């Protein structure tokens, strides 16, 4: 199992996801990517243990921008993903929100297919993130 930073993972996933898509779809994908990065930097520490939180705090004191994405990998990403689909983190535009909800399980599947996750070790987080996506699809539209 290869270790890559969240930054590299997201760059690769969204680059591949945008290939062959029309401009409006690519723009939605990029808005989702930006929202995911914002979410991870704001909320990602919530899934970390004490040592990793201290490491993140130290990294942020040196270079605050994208510290979570630089330090952590697929394991931390998948554990954080379910919160990305909480109402306060869903994008305001209906099409963007639908794209966000649709791309999250695709990201999980891509992480598994790319051998970036240990399916046995990470199965609780994988199930939780997939359940969060299913729940988000059932929520009424805000618009």
C-alpha positions, 0 to 999 in steps of 0.5 A: 500500500503506497503512502501519498499525501492528501494533496497529491491524492486530491490533485490526482483524483480530480485531474482524472475525474475532469478528463473528458468532461465539459467545461461546466462539469469540470468547474463543478468538480473544481468547486467540490475539490476546493470545498473538500480542501477547505473542509479538511483544513477546518475540520480534519483535525477532529479525526486525529489522535493527540500526537497527530493533532500536535504535529498538525498544530506545529506544521500550521505554525510553520506554514498554515496553508494546506497543512492537513493536506501536506501531512496526512494521507488516504487513511486520514482522508477517508476517516474525515470524508463523512463530515464533508457531507454534513449540511454545513459543508454542502455547497450552496448551489444545487448542482454543486451539492449533487456533484459533491454528494456523487463524487465522495463515494467515487473518491472512496472507490478510487482510493480503494482501487488505487490501493491507497486504503487497506480495505480491512483496516479502513472498512469502518470509515469507508462504510461511514462515508458511504452511508453519509453519501446515501444520507445526503442524497436523501436530504431535501434540496435547500433551493 
